[in-house]
Amino acid sequence: MTERATEFREPYEVPELSAEPVSRQRGRRRVPLTLWGGSLLLSLAPIAAFVSFFWTPKDPTAQDIEQRLSSPGQNGYLLGSDGFGRDIASQLMAGAQNSLVVGGLGVSLALLGGITLASLAVIRSGWLEEVIMRLSDVVYAFPVVIVALILSAKMGPGNLPGILAVAILFTPVVARLVRGSAVPLFEREFVLAARAYGRGRTYVFFRHILPNLSALVIVQATVMFAIAILLEASLSYLGLGVSPPTPSWGRMLRDAQQFLSVAPWVAVWPGLAIIVTVLGFNLAGDGLRDLADPKLHRAVR
């Protein structure tokens, strides 16, 4: 029986207590390097987006044709200017807002919907569980980009199609993950003890099962967030994202492709922003998983 399982076995068994306080035991856990690196990379986009609400080096939408394609550091442009003379650094800061909005809202809705469906499937079981899982399989079969394109064609350009596409297609992913991991836990000793004490399946799921799945949900959320950022950039690259002149990393890449031979930095900076943000989410998710999993912690120690 794992250490995590013992904390749910009362009142029948008293867990064996360590001589050291719990806070000291937790304090000895080493933070994985992936979490440090991922958090550092991941913090850049939110910081840039937050600062852009109050300050940017220049107006991200202002055009200065005379200063078009200025190299980094030239004419007061920190990262250079694009084909319309707009400051690339200011556009990157403002464009981070769209990426985080699509990722944050889409993933939050997917987590809410997926956990709700999984709880219904696990708690009620029977025919309802079968219906929910089969519908999840059907929705999961659709590519997220295709669904986003269909929604964009129906609703028009903007962030809403991307948010809905992420929410709709990642909801079954979360539902399948939570349901598949929760079913075996209902056979564990701490759950059997809670059921013998008279606790219902609803209480057991939200009080005992779901907390044990937090590490899996966190890792899945970081992966979905990274994909959502790529989706927003893809839609903007295709002209289906936010409308100009609102800055977007994907549209910056599209506008830069005609200047690759004379001003490659115009495409390097938005591409690097996408890579760093996605990599940060993936590294942070792996680090959080390692930190939250007691088995991995004991193996390393």
ROMI-120985 format. One record per atom (N, C-alpha, C, O): residue in three letters; x, z, y. Coordinates in steps of 0.02 Angstrom, whole numbers, plus 32768, in hexadecimal, padded with zeros to 4 digits. Atoms other than C-alpha are relative to their C-alpha. Layout:
N
ALAXZY...
//
This chain:
301
MET802B80007FC4MET800080008000MET802D8000803EMET805D80258042THR7FD780067FC4THR80457FD280A9THR7FF4803B802FTHR7FC480608027GLU80077FCB7FCEGLU80608049813AGLU7FC17FF68029GLU7F9F8025803BARG803B800F7FD7ARG7FD77FF0819CARG7FC180137FDCARG7F91802A7FFBALA803D7FF18025ALA7F5B800A8110ALA7FF1804A7FFEALA7FB7805E7FFETHR800B7FB98007THR7F7580C68106THR7FDB801E803BTHR7FB980508032GLU80207FE17FC6GLU7F3680E681B6GLU7FB47FF88000GLU7F928014802BPHE8047800A8004PHE7E8880AD8182PHE7FE080257FC5PHE7FA6801A7FB7ARG801A7FE3803DARG7E74811B80E7ARG7FDE80438008ARG7FBF805C7FD9GLU80227FC27FF7GLU7E3681BB8133GLU7FB57FF57FFFGLU7F9E7FBF8010PRO7FEC7FBA8009PRO7DD7822A8113PRO801480127FB9PRO801C804D7FAATYR7FF47FF08045TYR7DFF821B805ATYR804980127FF2TYR8057803E7FC9GLU7FBA7FF3800BGLU7EBC82188062GLU8022800A8043GLU80127FE78073VAL7FDB7FF37FC2VAL7F30825B80E6VAL80427FDA7FFCVAL806A7FE87FCFPRO7FC280268004PRO7FBD81E0810APRO803D802E8006PRO803B80628027GLU7FC27FDA7FFDGLU806D822080F0GLU80207FF78045GLU80307FBF8058LEU7FE880037FBBLEU80AD8249819DLEU804B80028002LEU806B80257FDASER7FB97FFE7FF5SER815B822881D9SER8013803B802CSER7FE980548053ALA7FE97FC87FD7ALA81C382B18229ALA80087FED8049ALA800C80188074GLU7FF680187FBCGLU81D8824582C4GLU7FBD7FEB801EGLU7F917FD57FFAPRO803D80177FDFPRO815182208344PRO7FF77FB57FF7PRO80287F907FEEVAL800F80478009VAL80F981788334VAL80207FD78038VAL80397FA0802BSER7FE480257FC7SER8133814483E1SER804A7FF37FF6SER80647FBF8009ARG7FB9800A800BARG81E8815F83ADARG800C7FCE7FC9ARG803B7FA67FCCGLN7FFA80308036GLN81CF80FE830CGLN7FF77FB9801BGLN801D7F8C800AARG800C80427FE4ARG8187806B836CARG80377FEB8030ARG80487FB08035GLY7FCD80107FCFGLY820C807883F0GLY803F7FE57FE1GLY80677FC58003ARG7FC38017801FARG829380538370ARG7FFB7FB77FEAARG802E7F9B7FD5ARG800780468013ARG824D7FA7834BARG80277FD48030ARG80227FDB806DARG7FDA802F7FD7ARG82BF7F1F8388ARG7FD47FC58013ARG7FB27FA87FE8VAL8027803A7FE8VAL826D7E9A83F2VAL80247FC17FEAVAL805F7FB87FFBPRO7FDF803D8017PRO82917DF083A1PRO80187FD6803APRO7FFB7FD58070LEU7FE4802B7FCCLEU82FD7D788403LEU7FCF7FC78011LEU7FCE7FB0804BTHR803180357FF1THR82747CF483F2THR7FCC80178032THR7FB47FF0805BLEU80317FE67FD1LEU81FE7D668450LEU801E80048046LEU7FFD7FF48078TRP7FDF7FFD7FBFTRP827C7D8284DBTRP80057FB9801ETRP7FF37FAE8058GLY7FF780447FE6GLY82A37CC884EBGLY7FBD7FDF8010GLY7FB67FBF8043GLY8041801E7FF4GLY81EE7C9284DAGLY7FDE801D803DGLY7FBF7FF88064SER801F7FE17FC6SER81B27D10855ASER80207FE88041SER7FFE7FDF8074LEU7FDD80187FC5LEU82377CD785D4LEU7FE97FB98013LEU7FDA7FAB804DLEU801680457FF3LEU82087C1F85C2LEU7FB67FFE8013LEU7FA17FD8803FLEU804880007FF6LEU814F7C4785BDLEU7FED801A8045LEU7FBA80058061SER80117FE27FC0SER81537CAB865ESER80097FCF803BSER7FED7FDA8070LEU7FF2802D7FC9LEU818F7C1786C6LEU7FC17FDE801ALEU7FB67FDB8056ALA803D80247FEBALA80EA7BB786C7ALA7FCE802E8023ALA7FB6801B8059PRO802F7FD47FDCPRO80787C4C86F3PRO801A80168044PRO7FF4801A8074ILE7FE47FEB7FC0ILE80EF7C85877BILE7FFB7FC78033ILE7FE77FD1806CALA8005803A7FD2ALA80F77BD587C5ALA7FB97FF38015ALA7FAC7FE58050ALA8046800C7FEFALA803A7BC287BCALA7FE780358031ALA7FC380258060PHE80187FCB7FD3PHE801C7C6B880FPHE801E7FF98046PHE7FFA80008078VAL7FE080077FBFVAL809A7C4E889AVAL7FE47FC48026VAL7FDF7FC58063SER8018803D7FDFSER80537BA088BCSER7FBE800B8024SER7FAC7FE48050PHE803D7FF17FDBPHE7FAF7BF088F4PHE800E80148048PHE7FE5800C8074PHE7FEE7FE57FBEPHE800B7C3A8989PHE80377FD88022PHE80397FD5805FTRP7FC680217FE2TRP80A97BD389A1TRP801B7FCA7FD2TRP801E7FD47F96THR7FDA80348022THR80FD7B31896ETHR80347FE68032THR802A7FEA806EPRO7FCC80187FD1PRO819D7AE489B6PRO7FE57FCE8032PRO7FF87FD0806DLYS802180307FD4LYS81357A5689FELYS7FB87FF87FE9LYS7FA580127FB4ASP8043800F8016ASP80827A1C89F7ASP80037FD17FC4ASP801D7F9A7FCAPRO7FF9802A803DPRO807279D88944PRO7FDB7FBE8004PRO7FEA7F907FDETHR8026803E7FFATHR7FF87950897CTHR80167FD5803BTHR7FFE7F9D8043ALA7FEB80257FC4ALA8050791A8A1DALA80307FC87FECALA805E7FD27FC5GLN7FD7803B800FGLN809E786C8A16GLN802D7FF0803BGLN80197FF48075ASP7FD080157FCDASP813978348A73ASP80257FC37FE4ASP80597FCA7FC3ILE7FE6803D801EILE815D777F8A45ILE804A7FF58012ILE80707FDA7FEAGLU7FBB800A7FECGLU8200777F8AA7GLU803180287FD5GLU806B80167FCFGLN7FD57FD68028GLN824478088A35GLN7FF27FF87FB5GLN800680237F8DARG8012800A8046ARG820477BF8991ARG803F7FFA7FD4ARG80717FDD7FE8LEU7FCB80028033LEU827377D388F6LEU8041801F8019LEU807780098008SER7FC47FDB7FECSER82E9784C894CSER801B80267FC4SER7FF480417F9DSER7FE17FDE8039SER8364789588D0SER7FFC804C800ASER7FF280638042PRO80047FB77FFAPRO8364795188ABPRO8032801B8034PRO806D800A8032GLY7FD67FE37FCCGLY83A779B48940GLY80077FD5803EGLY80257FEA806FGLN7FF9802D7FC7GLN839A792089B6GLN7FC28004802DGLN7F8A80078015ASN80367FFF7FCDASN833379258A57ASN7FD1803C7FF8ASN7F9680378009GLY80287FC38005GLY82F579D58A32GLY7FD480037FC2GLY7FAB80307FBCTYR80278000803DTYR82AA79A98988TYR802A80217FC8TYR805C80057FB3LEU7FD97FDA8031LEU82E57A2A8909LEU800A7FD97FC0LEU80427FD57FA6LEU7FFC8026803FLEU82BD79C1886FLEU7FF67FB5800BLEU7FEB7F907FDBGLY800A80467FF0GLY82AB791A88C8GLY7FB87FF28012GLY7F8E801F8014SER804480167FEESER821178B788FASER7FEC7FC77FD3SER80167FA57FB6ASP80198035802CASP81A2783D889CASP7FF87FBF8026ASP80117FB8805EGLY800780427FE2GLY8171778A88C2GLY7FD67FFF803FGLY7FD77FCE8063PHE80277FFC7FC2PHE80FB77C3894CPHE801E80308032PHE8000803E8066GLY7FDF7FD27FD3GLY8176783A899EGLY7FE680477FFBGLY7FF2806F8028ARG80197FBC8009ARG812078D7895AARG8035802B7FDFARG805B80147FB5ASP7FCE7FD18019ASP818979708933ASP7FF180107FB6ASP7FBB80297FA6ILE800A7FF58047ILE81A0797E8876ILE7FFB804A7FF0ILE7FD2805E7FC7ALA80027FB8800DALA81C27A3A8878ALA7FBB801D8011ALA7FA180457FEBSER80427FE77FEDSER811F7A5C88D4SER7FCA7FE77FD0SER7F9C800C7FBFGLN8030801A8030GLN80BF79EB885DGLN800480247FBDGLN7FD180317F9ELEU7FF87FDB803FLEU81077A4587C5LEU7FDF80448005LEU7FBD805A7FD6MET801E7FBD7FF8MET80D27AEE880AMET7FB47FFB8001MET7F9280237FE0ALA804980067FFCALA80227AB48834ALA7FE37FE47FBFALA7FAC7FF77FABGLY8018801C803FGLY80127A508792GLY7FFC80327FC8GLY7FD680297F99ALA80047FCC8033ALA80317AEC872BALA7FBB80217FFDALA7FA7803A7FC9GLN80437FE27FFFGLN7F867B2A8761GLN7FD17FDD7FCFGLN7FAD7FFD7FAAASN802C8025802CASN7F2B7A9F8704ASN8010800D7FB6ASN7FE380177F8ESER7FED7FF48045SER7F8E7AB88664SER7FEA80447FE8SER7FD1804B7FB0LEU80127FBC8015LEU7F6F7B738660LEU7FB5800A7FFFLEU7F9C80307FD6VAL80497FFA8000VAL7EB77B61868BVAL7FE37FE27FC0VAL7FB980017F9FVAL8018801F803DVAL7E987AE785FDVAL801280297FC3VAL7FE980347F97GLY7FEA7FD98039GLY7EFF7B4D8583GLY7FDE80447FFCGLY7FC780587FC7GLY801C7FBD8000GLY7EBE7BF785B7GLY7FB680027FEFGLY7FA080277FC4LEU80488000800DLEU7E047BCF85BCLEU7FF07FE27FBCLEU7FC57FFD7F98GLY800E801F8040GLY7E077B5C8525GLY8010802D7FC5GLY7FE880337F97VAL7FEC7FD38037VAL7E657BD584B5VAL7FD5803F7FFFVAL7FC480577FC9SER802B7FC47FFFSER7DFE7C6A84EFSER7FBC7FF27FE1SER7FA2801A7FBALEU80418012801DLEU7D5C7C1184C4LEU80077FF47FB5LEU7FDA80067F8EALA7FF5800C8047ALA7DA57BDA841CALA800880427FDAALA7FED80497FA3LEU7FF87FBF8021LEU7DD87C8C83F1LEU7FBD80257FFCLEU7FAD80417FC8LEU80417FDE8000LEU7D2F7CD18423LEU7FD17FE07FCDLEU7FB180037FA5GLY802D80218030GLY7CCF7C4E83C1GLY801880067FB9GLY7FF080117F8CGLY7FE67FFC8044GLY7D427C51832AGLY7FF880447FE1GLY7FE5804A7FA7ILE80077FBC801AILE7D427D0E8317ILE7FB680107FF4ILE7FA580327FC3THR80477FF5800ATHR7C857D11832DTHR7FE77FDF7FC0THR7FC37FFE7F99LEU80158023803CLEU7C6A7C8E82A6LEU801E80207FC1LEU7FFC80277F8FALA7FE07FE0803AALA7CE77CE28232ALA7FDE80427FEFALA7FD580537FB5SER80217FC1800DSER7C927D8A8248SER7FBD7FF77FDFSER7FAA801C7FB2LEU8040800E8020LEU7BE97D3F821CLEU800A7FEA7FB8LEU7FE47FFF7F8BALA7FF480188044ALA7C327CE88184ALA801580387FD2ALA8000803B7F98VAL7FE67FCA802AVAL7C8A7D838144VAL7FCC80377FF7VAL7FC380517FC0ILE802F7FC88003ILE7C047E03816DILE7FC17FEC7FD9ILE7FAA80127FAEARG803E80158021ARG7B6B7DA08134ARG800E7FE07FBCARG7FE87FEA7F8DSER7FEC8024803DSER7BC47D3580AESER7FC67FD57FE7SER7F997FC4800DGLY80368027801EGLY7B557CD38037GLY7FFB7FBA801EGLY802D7F9A802DTRP800B80447FE9TRP7B077C318075TRP80177FF68048TRP802C7FC0805BLEU7FEA80067FBALEU7B2F7C56812CLEU804B7FF48003LEU80627FCB802BGLU7FB8800A8002GLU7BE87C628105GLU80107FB87FEBGLU803D7F998007GLU7FF380448018GLU7BE27BBD80A6GLU7FF07FCD8037GLU80167F9E8040VAL8012802F7FCBVAL7B897B648136VAL803480018037VAL80497FCC804FILE7FCF7FFA7FC9ILE7C027BA681B9ILE80427FE07FEDILE805F7FBB8015MET7FC0801C8015MET7C9C7B768155MET7FFD7FB47FF8MET802D7F928008ARG800580498008ARG7C5C7AC7812BARG7FFB7FDE8043ARG80197FA9804DLEU8003801D7FBDLEU7C2F7AA581E0LEU804580038022LEU80587FD68046SER7FBC7FFA7FE5SER7CDC7AE48211SER802C7FCA7FE4SER80557FAE8008ASP7FD98035801EASP7D297A698197ASP7FF17FBC8021ASP801F7F94802CVAL801480407FE1VAL7CC779D981E5VAL801E7FFA8046VAL803B7FC78057VAL7FE680027FBBVAL7CF77A058298VAL804D7FFD8000VAL806B7FDA8029TYR7FB77FFE8004TYR7DAC7A278265TYR801E7FBB7FF0TYR80587FAE7FFFALA7FE780428014ALA7DBA79748223ALA80097FD1803BALA802C7F9F8035PHE7FFB802C7FC7PHE7DA9792882D1PHE8041800E8027PHE805080488035PRO7FC37FF67FD7PRO7E4D790C8332PRO7FED80198046PRO7FBD80028064VAL80107FE17FC0VAL7E50797383D1VAL80057FCD8039VAL7FDD7FD18068VAL7FF880317FCAVAL7E8C78E0843CVAL7FC37FD18003VAL7FAC7FC08039ILE803A802D8001ILE7DFC78708403ILE7FC38022801EILE7F9E80048045VAL80397FDB7FE5VAL7D7C78F6842AVAL80078007804CVAL7FD780008071ALA7FF57FF97FB8ALA7DCB791284D5ALA7FF37FBE8024ALA7FD77FBE805BLEU800D80417FE1LEU7DC4785784F9LEU7FB57FF28003LEU7F9D7FD88035ILE8049800B8000ILE7D0C785084C8ILE7FDF802A8036ILE7FB38012805ALEU801D7FD47FCELEU7CE278E58535LEU80127FE98047LEU7FE97FED8074SER7FEC80197FBESER7D45789C85C6SER7FD97FC38014SER7FC67FBB804EALA8028803B7FF1ALA7CE977F785B8ALA7FB980128011ALA7F997FEF8039LYS80457FEC7FF3LYS7C43785385B9LYS7FFA80298040LYS7FCA801F8066MET80057FD17FC9MET7C6778D8863CMET80287FEC803DMET801E80068073GLY7FD680147FC9GLY7CE7788086A8GLY804180278002GLY804980587FDDPRO7FC07FDF7FFCPRO7D9878B386D8PRO7FF980498017PRO7FCA805B803AGLY80007FB97FEDGLY7DC2796C86EEGLY801B802B7FC9GLY802D80127F93ASN7FE77FD08032ASN7DF97A078692ASN7FCB80137FCDASN7FDD80287F96LEU80357FE9802DLEU7D507A2A8642LEU80017FDD7FBCLEU7FF87FFF7F8APRO7FFD801F8042PRO7D5E79A685B8PRO8038801C7FD5PRO802F80267F99GLY7FC97FE48027GLY7E0779EB8584GLY7FF080477FE8GLY800080597FB0ILE80127FBB8013ILE7DC67A9E8584ILE7FCF7FFF7FC7ILE7FD780257F97LEU803280038035LEU7D2F7A70851BLEU801D7FE57FBFLEU800B7FFC7F89ALA7FE1801C803CALA7D987A0884A3ALA802980357FDCALA8025803B7F9FVAL7FD87FCA801FVAL7E0F7A998485VAL7FD280357FE1VAL7FDF804C7FA9ALA802D7FCD8019ALA7D807B148471ALA7FDB7FEA7FC1ALA7FD680107F91ILE802880198038ILE7D1A7AA783FBILE802A7FF87FC2ILE8016800C7F8BLEU7FD98012803ALEU7DA57A6F8389LEU802C80397FE6LEU804080387FACPHE7FD87FC88018PHE7E087B118381PHE7FD6803B7FE9PHE7FEF80697FC9THR802C7FCB801ATHR7D717B808360THR7FFF80027FB4THR800680387F98PRO7FFD7FFD804APRO7D6B7B4C82A7PRO804580147FE6PRO804980327FB0VAL7FBE7FEB8016VAL7E277B65829CVAL8005804C7FFEVAL801D80697FCDVAL7FFF7FB77FFDVAL7E157C1A82D2VAL7FD1801D7FCBVAL7FE2804E7FAAALA80307FE88031ALA7D7C7C318264ALA801C7FFD7FBAALA8014802D7F93ARG7FE380078043ARG7DD47BF081C9ARG803980317FF6ARG803F804E7FC0LEU7FC87FD18006LEU7E6E7C5981ECLEU7FE980477FF6LEU8000806A7FC9VAL80187FBB8004VAL7E117CFC8209VAL7FD9800C7FC0VAL7FE3803F7F9FARG80287FF7803DARG7D957CE4817BARG802D7FFF7FC2ARG8025802A7F96GLY7FD48004803AGLY7E1C7CAF80FEGLY802D803C7FF8GLY803D80507FC0SER7FD57FC58004SER7E897D458129SER7FD880407FF8SER7FF280717FDFALA80297FC38003ALA7DF97DC28134ALA7FE5800D7FBAALA7FE080467FA5VAL801F7FF78043VAL7DAE7DA38087VAL802C80287FD1VAL801380577FB2PRO7FD77FD7802DPRO7E457DE68024PRO800680488017PRO800E80757FEDLEU7FF97FBB7FE8LEU7E4F7E7F8095LEU7FC5802C7FECLEU7FCC80697FEAPHE80397FD88015PHE7DA17EB5805FPHE800A801F7FBBPHE7FE3804B7FA7GLU7FF17FE28042GLU7DED7EDC7FB4GLU803680358004GLU804880537FD2ARG7FCA7FCF7FF8ARG7E737F4E7FFCARG7FE480477FFEARG7FA98052800AGLU80157FBB800AGLU7E6F800A7FE2GLU7FE18020803EGLU7FB18045803APHE801A7FE07FC3PHE7E52803A8098PHE7FBA7FE88011PHE7F93800D802EVAL8044801A7FF5VAL7DB97FCA80A0VAL7FD0801F7FCEVAL7F9880317FDFLEU802B7FE18034LEU7D74800D7FFBLEU7FF180498012LEU7FBA80618006ALA800C7FBB7FECALA7D8B80BE803EALA7FCE80048038ALA7FA2802F8039ALA803080007FC8ALA7D2E809380DEALA7FBA7FEF7FE7ALA7F89800C7FFFARG80418011801CARG7CA18043807AARG7FE2803A7FD9ARG7FA680477FDBALA80187FC68026ALA7C9680DB8008ALA7FE98038802FALA7FBD805F801ETYR80147FCF7FCETYR7C88814680A4TYR7FBD7FEE8020TYR7FA180168046GLY804080147FE6GLY7BEC80E480D1GLY80037FCF803AGLY7FD07FC08059ARG7FF980307FC9ARG7C3180698151ARG7FE77FBC7FEAARG7FF37FA77FB2GLY801A8042800FGLY7BDA7FC18158GLY80357FCA8009GLY806B7FD88023ARG7FD080377FFBARG7C2F7F188150ARG80117FEE8048ARG80497FDB8057THR7FF3800F7FBATHR7C1C7EFE820BTHR80338030801DTHR8062801C803ETYR7FD07FCE7FE7TYR7C757FA18234TYR80447FF57FE2TYR80777FF98005VAL7FC080088022VAL7CFC7F8181B3VAL80257FC3801CVAL80627FC58025PHE7FDF803D7FE8PHE7D1D7ED181F4PHE8020800C8044PHE805A7FFC804EPHE7FE67FF97FBBPHE7D307EFF82ACPHE802E803C8008PHE8059803D8035ARG7FD67FC57FF9ARG7D807FA98292ARG80407FFE7FD6ARG807380187FEBHIS7FC77FFF802EHIS7DF67F888200HIS801E7FBB7FF2HIS805B7FB37FF2ILE7FE780428014ILE7E027ECF81D4ILE801E7FDB803BILE80587FC48037LEU7FE980277FC8LEU7E117E7C827DLEU80418019801FLEU806C7FF08030PRO7FBF7FE97FE7PRO7E9D7EEE82BEPRO803B7FED7FD4PRO80727FE17FEDASN7FCA8014802DASN7F037EC38223ASN80117FB68006ASN80457FA17FEELEU7FF580477FF9LEU7EF37E0B824ELEU80187FEE8046LEU801E7FB38056SER7FED800E7FBASER7F2C7E1C8303SER803F7FD68005SER80447FAA8030ALA7FC280277FFDALA7FDA7DD882DFALA7FF37FB67FF2ALA800E7F8B8015LEU801080458011LEU7F947D3B828ELEU7FDA7FDE803ALEU7FE87FA4804AVAL8027801D7FC9VAL7F187D1F831CVAL802C7FF3803CVAL80247FC0805EILE7FD380097FC6ILE7FA07D3583A0ILE802B7FC27FF6ILE80327F9A8024VAL7FD6803A800DVAL80127CB6834EVAL7FD77FC08005VAL7FEE7F8F8022GLN802B803B7FFDGLN7F827C3B833AGLN7FED7FF08048GLN7FE97FB5805BALA8012800B7FBAALA7F517C5383F1ALA80397FDF8026ALA802D7FB38050THR7FC7801F7FDDTHR80017C28842DTHR80077FB77FECTHR80177F8D8016VAL7FFC80468016VAL80027B8A83C3VAL7FC97FD68021VAL7FD67F9F8039MET803780257FE1MET7F577B568405MET800C7FF7804BMET7FFC7FC38067PHE7FF280067FB9PHE7F8E7B7984B8PHE80337FC9800DPHE802C7FA2803CALA7FCF80357FF9ALA80257B0984A2ALA7FE17FBB7FF7ALA7FEF7F8D801EILE80228040800BILE7FB87A7D845CILE7FD27FF0803AILE7FCC7FB6804DALA802D800B7FC7ALA7F3D7A9484EBALA80277FE5803DALA800D7FBB8061ILE7FD780197FC8ILE7FC97A79856AILE80127FB77FF4ILE80117F8E8023LEU7FF080468010LEU7FFD79DA8510LEU7FC27FD48009LEU7FC77F9B801FLEU803E80267FF9LEU7F4779A3850ELEU7FF17FF18049LEU7FDF7FB9805AGLU800D800A7FB8GLU7F3279BC85C9GLU80307FCD801DGLU801C7FA38045ALA7FCF80317FE8ALA7FD2795B85E9ALA7FEF7FBA7FE7ALA7FF77F89800BSER80128042801CSER7F9778CF8576SER7FC57FE18025SER7FC67FA68035LEU803A801A7FDCLEU7EEF78BF85CCLEU80127FEB8047LEU7FFB7FB7805FSER7FEB80127FBCSER7F4078BF8677SER802A7FC17FFFSER80267F97802CTYR7FD7803C8006TYR7FBC783C863CTYR7FD57FC27FF8TYR7FE57F8C8011LEU802F8038800ALEU7F2A77CE8607LEU7FD07FF6803BLEU7FA77FC9803AGLY802C80057FC6GLY7ED477E986AEGLY7FBD80227FF7GLY7F8F8015801DLEU803F7FDE800ELEU7E4B78598664LEU8003804A8011LEU7FD4806F8001GLY7FFA7FBB7FECGLY7E8978FE86A9GLY7FE2800B8044GLY7FB27FE98058VAL80197FF27FBDVAL7E6E79468755VAL800C7FC4802DVAL803C7F9F8024SER7FFC803A7FD4SER7E5278C687DDSER803680098035SER80428041804CPRO7FCF7FFC7FC9PRO7EDB789D885DPRO7FDC8016803FPRO7FA180088047PRO7FB77FF48001PRO7F2278E088C9PRO801480437FE0PRO804C805A7FEATHR7FEE7FC18020THR7F1B79828863THR803B7FF67FD1THR80377FCB7FA5PRO7FC5800B802APRO7FC779938812PRO7FF380107FB7PRO7FCD803E7FA7SER80057FF58048SER7FD579898755SER80417FE77FE0SER805B7FB37FF2TRP7FC180138021TRP806E798386E4TRP7FF97FBE7FDCTRP80277F957FDFGLY8009803E8024GLY802678F7867BGLY7FFE7FC3802EGLY801C7F90801FARG800480387FD1ARG7FFD78888710ARG80447FF58022ARG80547FBC8033MET7FBD80097FE4MET80AA78A98757MET802A7FD57FD1MET80517FAB7FE7LEU7FDC80298030LEU80F1785F86B6LEU7FE97FB78003LEU80117F897FFFARG801A80457FFDARG807E77C886C2ARG80197FDC803EARG802D7FA2803AASP7FE980207FC3ASP80AD77A68777ASP804B7FF38000ASP80647FC78023ALA7FB780057FFFALA816677BB874FALA801A7FC87FD3ALA80547FB47FDAGLN7FE680308031GLN8171773A86C3GLN80187FBF8020GLN80447F9E8004GLN7FEA803D7FDFGLN818576A9873DGLN804180098027GLN805E7FD8803EPHE7FC27FF47FDAPHE821B76FD8790PHE8038801B7FD3PHE806A80347FEDLEU7FCE7FE3802DLEU827D772F86F4LEU80457FE2800ALEU807780058003SER7FBF80217FFASER830776B18713SER802480118041SER8062800F8043VAL7FE17FF27FBFVAL832676E287C9VAL7FFF804A8012VAL802A80618038ALA80067FB97FEFALA82EF779887D2ALA7FE780277FC2ALA7FAE803C7FC0PRO80167FE0803EPRO82EB77E78724PRO7FEA80488009PRO7FC480627FE0TRP80137FBA7FF6TRP82DB7897876BTRP7FB58009800ETRP7F9B80408004VAL80487FFB7FF3VAL82277870879CVAL7FDA80107FC0VAL7FA780327FC2ALA80207FF28040ALA81FA787486E3ALA801E803C7FDCALA7FFD805B7FB3VAL7FDD7FC98024VAL827978F686AAVAL7FDF8043800FVAL7FD4806B7FE1TRP80187FBD7FEETRP82307989870ATRP7FBB80107FE3TRP7FB480467FC7PRO80407FEF8020PRO8179798086D2PRO800680027FB4PRO7FE6802C7F94GLY7FF67FFD8048GLY81B079598620GLY802280407FEBGLY8010805E7FB8LEU7FDE7FC18010LEU822579EE8622LEU7FD0803B8009LEU7FD4806B7FE2ALA80307FCA7FF6ALA81997A5D8665ALA7FD280077FC4ALA7FC4803F7FADILE802B7FFE803BILE81297A2D85D3ILE8026801B7FC3ILE800C80457F9EILE7FD87FEA803AILE81B47A468553ILE800E804A8003ILE8005806E7FD2VAL7FEF7FB97FF9VAL81E87AF08597VAL7FC3802C7FF4VAL7FC880607FD3THR803C7FD78008THR81367B32859FTHR7FE880017FB8THR7FD880377F9EVAL801580038046VAL81077AF784F0VAL803180277FD4VAL801B804C7FA8LEU7FCE7FDC8027LEU81AA7B3984A8LEU7FFA804B800BLEU800380737FDDGLY80097FB97FF2GLY818D7BDF84FFGLY7FC7801F7FD9GLY7FCD80567FBFPHE803A7FE78026PHE80E27BF484AFPHE801180067FB6PHE7FFF80387F96ASN7FF07FFE8047ASN81257BCB8402ASN803180387FF0ASN8028805C7FBFLEU7FCF7FCA800BLEU81BA7C41840FLEU7FE080448009LEU7FED80727FE2ALA80217FC07FF4ALA81507CCD8458ALA7FD180127FC6ALA7FCE804C7FB3GLY802D7FF38038GLY80D17CBB83CCGLY802680177FC2GLY801080457FA0ASP7FD77FEB8039ASP81587CC68346ASP801B8046800AASP801D806F7FDBGLY7FE47FBE7FF2GLY81A57D5C839BGLY7FCB80377FFAGLY7FD9806C7FDFLEU80357FCF8005LEU80FF7DB883AALEU7FEB800B7FB7LEU7FDC80447FA4ARG80107FF88047ARG80DA7D9682F3ARG8033802C7FDDARG802180597FB7ASP7FCC7FD7801FASP81827DDE82BEASP7FFC80498017ASP800880767FF0LEU80037FBC7FE6LEU816B7E75832FLEU7FC480267FE5LEU7FC880637FDAALA803D7FDE8015ALA80BA7E9B82F4ALA7FFC80097FB4ALA7FD480327F9CASP80047FFC8048ASP80D97E83823AASP802F80377FE6ASP806C802F7FEBPRO7FD57FCA8018PRO81187F2781ECPRO802B7FEB7FC5PRO806180077FBCLYS7FD980158039LYS81537ECD8150LYS80407FDE8016LYS80767FED7FFCLEU7FC580217FE6LEU81C87E5E81B1LEU802F80328022LEU806C802B801FHIS7FD87FCE7FDDHIS82017EF48217HIS802A80287FCEHIS806580357FDAARG7FDB7FD98032ARG82307F57817BARG80357FD57FDEARG806B7FEE7FCCALA7FCF802B8021ALA82877EC0812FALA803F7FF7802BALA80777FF78011VAL7FC780067FD3VAL82F47EAA81CAVAL802880408005VAL8065803F8008ARG7FDF7FC07FF7ARG83197F6281D9ARG802680147FC0ARG804580497FBF
//
